[in-house]
Amino acid sequence: MAYFFCLKHHAVEGEHGCRAKDRLGPYETEVAASRALEKVAERNDSWDNDPDWNDVPLASDEA
């Protein structure tokens, strides 16, 4: 069975929950689905602080 985190209701749902546009997943367990927003925040923080990402425009991009 797959589990999803509903962004509309802030609750874990099974396969027959809200529409796909309103949820995150699928997750293998209810516990993993319940941590969906925490996982999103962790990934965003990781990506925001990734030293390999470069937000500085190249000289050729400046005009």
ABEGO torsion letter per residue (X at the ends): XBBBBBAAAGBBBBAABBBAAABBOBBABAAAAAAAAAAAAAAAAAAAABAABBABBBAAABX
